[in-house]
């Protein structure tokens, strides 16, 4: 089990969850626009970083 790949998967899942939350709040008009922008940007960063970690980490067999 590769720690970087696992961490990348966790970051990707957090990013997806944040983007879903942001989208739901935009539809419901529940939170302030500043809060949604911050959550959206952080979620995009988490998602892209997680995908990058998963893609660039090589599997090494012992």
Secondary structure, 3 states (H helix, E strand, C coil): CCHHHHHHHHHHHHHHHHHHHHHHHHHHCCCCHHHHHHHHHHHHHHHHHHHHHHHHCCCCCC
